[in-house]
């Protein structure tokens, strides 16, 4: 199992937005923090390239991805950022190379496209968790760091999801000192039930990029972990409707939804009505308000790992 290995060396690559988009001061903070946690950090050869799209060429990004997985001195591959174009890489990835050189791959948001595709094509269990840029966060990072370190360093391969005490939805990367934290009301059960299954999902605005392609995971016996980055409830409904039209959607086991951002128009009543009206879901548990997505902090979960849900006990257990 790739998570059993001692993780020392991290390779940062930029499969979507360029690392050049991160302020030098924040890059230094992120590297310093990872060093303090016992990791050595190196950067992909093309990670700092930046074109007119704020990214780099497909060839450069694929080269860095392949190099990171084949380099024997790299233990963990971490995305620099999210972005909007990691799905451009999918036809050019050597999935057998990834399958034969499996390593921990960590990222979130737009990286959803890569993570679900790598699980489908290379059977790679990877972490929906912090990008390199997040390690520059001065406040509100302890919860994220603890879950990440428990998995990667202390080999905690089974854990209960525990709600954070507070959360924020501010532009920390622009002003590290002007932070606003709110009490966390915790998760909410929209539909009761018990379920066990393999985790797929991520950003619900990115996942549809895989629909109808060879890169979309089979939904049979899966638990969907879904989050958004500030879309309206109409956009969420549209994306979820498209998801529900995918093959074997009627065989999913449960739905777990990350916390919505302040600028969205979601309410518990709206969500409950939406999911109660969604006949295709059958009688499966649906939980919302979890600590993952585009608010801070968030817990780390494995795409391709397993989840066990018990709404009577109000528990979600994760295992790799």
VOGU-3710 file (C-alpha; in Angstrom, 3 decimals, decimal comma):
1> xxxxxxxxxx> 0,000/0,000/0,000  1,442/3,371/-1,019  0,389/5,016/2,256  2,506/2,552/4,242  5,737/4,032/2,907  7,692/6,608/4,845  6,833/9,978/3,320  9,726/12,441/3,268  10,018/13,967/-0,190  7,192/15,999/-1,699
11> xxxxxxxxxx> 7,145/17,070/-5,342  4,982/20,103/-6,088  3,566/20,262/-9,606  1,104/22,622/-11,287  -1,381/20,508/-13,281  -3,789/23,452/-13,495  -2,860/27,000/-12,400  0,839/27,896/-12,439  2,803/28,076/-9,215  3,936/31,493/-10,431
21> xxxxxxxxxx> 0,460/32,715/-9,414  1,375/32,226/-5,752  3,064/35,221/-4,140  6,708/34,506/-3,352  6,123/35,270/0,329  3,362/32,649/0,505  5,471/30,134/-1,413  8,219/30,584/1,150  5,738/30,202/4,015  4,338/26,993/2,537
31> xxxxxxxxxx> 7,755/25,465/1,954  8,938/26,464/5,425  5,880/24,894/7,037  6,308/21,616/5,171  10,002/21,579/6,070  9,073/22,076/9,734  6,733/19,091/9,485  9,650/16,932/8,338  9,200/17,014/4,571  11,642/17,925/1,829
41> xxxxxxxxxx> 10,048/19,946/-0,970  11,029/20,027/-4,634  9,254/21,599/-7,582  8,388/20,310/-11,022  10,626/21,573/-13,800  7,714/23,449/-15,385  5,757/24,372/-12,246  6,620/28,080/-12,526  5,881/28,413/-16,221  2,954/30,731/-16,875
51> xxxxxxxxxx> 1,237/31,492/-20,157  -1,566/33,873/-21,091  -4,045/31,476/-19,447  -2,270/31,568/-16,082  -1,084/28,007/-16,600  1,464/26,259/-18,834  1,310/24,002/-21,866  -0,287/20,578/-21,674  3,068/19,063/-22,584  4,803/20,801/-19,666
61> xxxxxxxxxx> 2,176/19,796/-17,151  2,043/16,171/-18,284  5,840/15,972/-18,247  5,938/17,157/-14,624  3,203/14,687/-13,630  5,007/11,745/-15,242  8,364/12,804/-13,836  6,969/13,097/-10,313  5,538/9,585/-10,415  8,627/7,959/-11,929
71> xxxxxxxxxx> 11,222/9,759/-9,781  12,279/7,260/-7,074  13,133/10,141/-4,763  9,547/11,432/-4,684  7,135/10,021/-2,089  4,148/12,344/-2,426  2,939/14,430/-5,370  1,095/17,635/-4,444  -0,765/20,066/-6,687  0,257/23,692/-6,334
81> xxxxxxxxxx> -3,285/25,035/-6,809  -6,624/24,235/-8,254  -7,561/26,180/-11,365  -9,762/25,452/-14,347  -7,964/23,210/-16,823  -6,498/20,042/-15,329  -8,898/17,999/-17,481  -6,843/19,063/-20,528  -4,207/16,564/-19,422  -6,405/13,474/-19,393
91> xxxxxxxxxx> -5,860/12,184/-22,981  -2,082/12,556/-22,674  -1,419/10,815/-19,358  0,298/7,433/-19,384  -2,046/5,643/-17,000  0,012/2,450/-17,015  3,006/4,507/-15,889  0,963/5,871/-12,973  -0,410/2,422/-12,151  3,095/0,948/-12,050
101> xxxxxxxxxx> 4,571/3,807/-10,018  1,828/4,547/-7,514  2,395/7,386/-5,075  0,248/9,602/-2,916  -1,305/12,382/-4,969  -2,912/15,283/-3,116  -4,989/18,250/-4,280  -8,537/19,522/-4,555  -11,030/21,684/-6,489  -10,182/21,538/-10,222
111> xxxxxxxxxx> -7,782/18,679/-9,444  -10,974/16,600/-9,051  -10,770/15,815/-12,768  -7,324/14,262/-12,396  -8,073/12,472/-9,153  -11,202/10,669/-10,292  -9,608/9,865/-13,659  -6,481/8,446/-11,997  -8,654/6,329/-9,725  -10,631/5,050/-12,708
121> xxxxxxxxxx> -7,722/4,461/-15,109  -4,827/3,664/-12,751  -6,637/2,438/-9,625  -4,849/5,179/-7,694  -6,274/6,013/-4,270  -5,460/9,693/-3,816  -6,148/12,423/-1,282  -8,703/15,182/-1,717  -6,872/17,585/0,516  -4,507/20,517/0,728
131> xxxxxxxxxx> -2,673/21,974/-2,209  0,827/23,352/-1,661  -0,540/26,911/-1,520  -2,684/26,109/1,526  0,382/25,432/3,650  1,012/29,189/3,542  -2,093/29,821/5,681  -1,124/31,417/8,992  -4,452/30,989/10,792  -7,126/28,330/10,664
141> xxxxxxxxxx> -4,918/25,602/9,207  -4,404/23,413/12,288  -7,453/21,223/11,627  -6,370/20,568/8,026  -2,780/19,960/8,998  -3,713/17,483/11,726  -5,808/15,282/9,426  -3,186/15,425/6,659  -0,325/14,572/9,018  -2,286/11,804/10,734
151> xxxxxxxxxx> -2,749/10,092/7,361  0,575/10,787/5,687  3,000/10,730/8,613  1,334/8,747/11,384  -0,363/6,204/9,095  -3,846/6,661/10,515  -5,685/4,778/7,821  -9,025/4,660/9,649  -10,572/7,667/11,358  -13,865/9,273/12,324
161> xxxxxxxxxx> -14,744/12,569/10,678  -14,918/15,144/13,482  -16,505/18,543/12,859  -14,261/21,582/13,283  -15,018/24,091/16,019  -15,141/27,075/13,669  -14,769/27,973/10,012  -14,026/30,856/7,683  -14,792/31,940/4,153  -12,406/34,839/3,704
171> xxxxxxxxxx> -9,672/35,653/1,216  -6,825/34,580/3,464  -4,334/34,498/0,587  -4,834/38,224/0,062  -4,790/39,262/3,724  -3,395/36,809/6,261  -4,249/39,048/9,229  -7,851/39,998/8,384  -9,494/36,656/9,142  -13,062/36,067/10,307
181> xxxxxxxxxx> -14,048/32,801/11,969  -17,598/31,629/12,717  -18,904/28,920/15,032  -19,495/25,666/13,225  -23,106/24,452/13,588  -21,938/21,027/12,433  -23,290/18,510/9,970  -26,968/18,034/9,221  -28,738/14,866/8,181  -31,049/15,457/5,230
191> xxxxxxxxxx> -31,939/11,801/4,778  -31,320/9,069/7,341  -29,687/5,728/6,760  -26,631/3,495/6,881  -24,175/3,038/4,050  -20,745/1,735/3,167  -18,963/2,251/-0,107  -16,013/3,563/-2,088  -15,573/7,345/-2,198  -15,649/9,263/-5,477
201> xxxxxxxxxx> -16,453/12,873/-6,231  -14,881/16,158/-5,234  -15,875/19,462/-6,783  -19,353/19,226/-8,319  -18,494/21,953/-10,802  -15,521/19,948/-12,102  -16,804/16,378/-11,957  -19,190/16,891/-14,935  -16,129/17,389/-17,151  -15,711/13,617/-16,927
211> xxxxxxxxxx> -19,295/12,717/-17,828  -19,513/10,644/-20,976  -15,774/10,046/-21,073  -13,611/7,026/-20,328  -12,306/8,828/-17,240  -15,537/8,837/-15,234  -15,548/6,267/-12,392  -18,344/3,726/-12,234  -20,879/4,864/-9,627  -21,858/1,363/-8,481
221> xxxxxxxxxx> -21,584/1,039/-4,674  -20,022/4,476/-4,383  -20,498/7,179/-1,771  -20,417/10,618/-3,353  -18,457/13,336/-1,567  -19,429/16,604/-3,248  -18,554/20,260/-2,677  -18,899/23,482/-4,608  -16,957/26,724/-4,878  -19,742/29,239/-4,439
231> xxxxxxxxxx> -22,280/28,346/-7,114  -25,990/29,097/-6,802  -28,465/26,402/-5,861  -29,709/26,450/-9,470  -26,234/25,549/-10,749  -25,863/22,907/-8,053  -29,216/21,390/-9,057  -28,226/21,427/-12,731  -24,906/19,701/-12,064  -26,487/17,181/-9,726
241> xxxxxxxxxx> -29,204/16,420/-12,295  -26,484/15,700/-14,845  -24,715/13,493/-12,310  -27,938/11,602/-11,666  -28,174/10,803/-15,376  -24,864/8,944/-15,377  -24,788/5,185/-15,704  -25,365/3,286/-12,438  -26,256/6,406/-10,455  -29,170/4,415/-9,015
251> xxxxxxxxxx> -26,579/2,123/-7,409  -24,831/4,751/-5,273  -24,873/4,178/-1,508  -24,870/7,686/-0,059  -24,166/11,392/-0,538  -21,971/13,596/1,650  -21,943/17,324/0,906  -19,322/19,835/1,980  -20,113/23,186/3,535  -21,407/25,854/1,170
261> xxxxxxxxxx> -19,790/29,263/0,918  -21,361/32,445/2,240  -22,122/33,764/-1,237  -24,261/30,770/-2,179  -28,028/30,796/-1,707  -28,374/27,419/-0,013  -30,547/26,802/3,014  -31,235/23,548/4,826  -34,894/23,677/3,822  -34,030/24,108/0,139
271> xxxxxxxxxx> -31,544/21,267/0,223  -33,903/18,953/2,067  -36,684/19,614/-0,420  -34,312/19,070/-3,326  -33,056/15,729/-2,064  -36,467/14,535/-0,869  -37,825/15,219/-4,345  -34,954/13,360/-5,987  -36,630/10,010/-6,579  -33,574/8,425/-8,218
281> xxxxxxxxxx> -31,686/8,566/-4,935  -33,883/5,915/-3,393  -33,528/5,419/0,355  -29,914/6,373/0,933  -28,369/8,687/3,553  -27,625/12,288/2,612  -25,589/14,517/4,938  -24,610/18,156/4,451  -22,473/20,784/6,180  -19,269/18,735/6,363
291> xxxxxxxxxx> -15,827/20,312/6,659  -14,544/20,023/3,122  -14,545/22,174/0,030  -13,798/25,840/-0,523  -14,296/27,052/3,034  -11,672/26,594/5,703  -10,857/24,321/7,390  -11,520/20,992/5,705  -10,748/17,364/6,403  -8,811/15,172/4,004
301> xxxxxxxxxx> -10,497/12,172/2,413  -9,329/9,521/-0,064  -10,893/9,301/-3,504  -10,931/5,548/-3,990  -10,918/4,960/-0,239  -13,951/3,871/1,743  -16,577/5,585/3,861  -19,070/4,209/6,353  -22,106/6,336/7,285  -24,436/5,854/10,238
311> xxxxxxxxxx> -26,873/8,737/10,688  -28,326/7,230/13,899  -24,923/7,463/15,553  -24,092/10,595/13,561  -20,817/9,076/12,391  -18,805/9,045/9,191  -15,811/6,734/9,219  -13,088/6,947/6,576  -10,635/4,200/5,673  -7,890/3,957/3,061
//
